[in-house]
Amino acid sequence: GRLGAQQGPAGLRRTHRAVRAALAGAGRVPAVRAGPGEVGVRQAARRPRGRGRPKLGVVAREVTLLPRHWEWLAAQPGGASSALRRLVEEARRREDGAGGLRQRREAQYRAMLALAGDLPGFEEASRALFAGDTAALAMHFRQWPGDVGNYLASLSANDAG
């Protein structure tokens, strides 16, 4: 299969995180390494399952909090785990606003860096991206080679929609 096919192209398009390949030797299939956040989830999934709700994909991890935080969590209906899950879900819903925009811009920046980091106007385009100046950003895309500019412009169009 293709390099990185296990991660799926949709995931790469969403984050544009770099995928590093290490050739193990002549004629061998390259080994694909995931980014740092993905490794912990995979390692946790491989561990022998203990208590909890394995069918739901619940993974136990350590959390370090101040005593007042533990007291507040303990007083919540359903206990600390339930309260933490609710807080995370609420934060994820809020991210669909400004936080989601920031993540999309950072993903677009990573794509720009990989594809156009050495091209003239990259720094100015980066500033325009994070300032939300779509007109200046589109101008830089038009000055770059066709495929590069078109692809990055399509990311901007997806970001606006």
FENWOQUI-V407955 format. One record per backbone hydrogen bond with DSSP energy under -1.0 kcal/mol. NH is the residue of the N-H (numbers start at 0). CO is the residue of the C=O. Records with the same first field share a line. If there is no record, write none. Layout:
NH->CO, CO
This chain:
4->1
11->7
12->8
13->9
14->10
15->11
21->30
27->24
30->21
32->19
38->34
41->37
42->38
43->39
44->40
45->41
55->52
56->53
57->52
69->65
70->66
71->67
72->68
73->69
74->70
75->72
78->75
82->78
83->79
84->80
85->81
86->82
87->83
88->84
89->85
90->86
91->87
92->88
93->89
94->90
95->92
96->93
99->94
100->96
101->97
102->98
103->99
104->100
105->101
106->102
107->103
108->104
109->105
110->106
111->107
112->108
113->109
114->110
115->111
116->112
118->115
121->118
124->120
125->121
126->122
127->123
128->124
129->125
130->126
132->127
133->131
136->132
137->133
138->134
139->135
140->136
141->137
142->138
148->144
149->145
150->146
151->147
152->148
153->149
154->150
155->151
156->152
157->153
158->154
159->155
160->156
